[in-house]
Amino acid sequence: MKRLIKILLFFIVITGSVGLQAQTDFGIKGGLNFTFFNVEEANFGENSDVQLGFYAGCFADFEIENDFHLQPELLFIRLGDFKFLNAPLYLKYNINDDFNILVGPSLNYFFDFFNAKLKVRADLGFAYNLTSKLDLHMKYTIGFEEISPNGLFLGLGYKL
């Protein structure tokens, strides 16, 4: 529980300190995630184990300079019997008014594991702005360890 509080405090400090110097948007997001277990690279044949889950959470979008933004997120993810928090910190680049690319590390806290509850993963994401407030996004998460599988996230985000 203390680690969860530290993660939440880290998110609040990051969003608050960057928000003092830049234009900031806040929002919510959610959607489906597909997690790939024990899958060999580039081989998603008949025996691949894929589980479907969902995620929901919040984000902040801080304009840094021109088309560059910093976007921290805090997401709750449920995948079968597993529950965990995902806290990515993205460098976001606006390719044009409607299309964005996001890249960065994500910190994951797993509630249901006995040991090694904290995992670091890498994310690559894309977002398409349907309106000025609503976006359609997709991200791919790469796990660096066997127990931290790869995942594909598809969902919607809404700026408040």
Secondary structure, 3 states (H helix, E strand, C coil): CHHHHHHHHHHHHHHHHHHCCCCEEEEEEEEEEEEEECCCCCCCCCCCEEEEEEEEEEEEEEEEECCEEEEEEEEEEEECCEEEEEEEEEEEEECCCCEEEEEEEEEEEECCCCCCCEEEEEEEEEEEECCCCEEEEEEEEEECCCCCCEEEEEEEEEEC
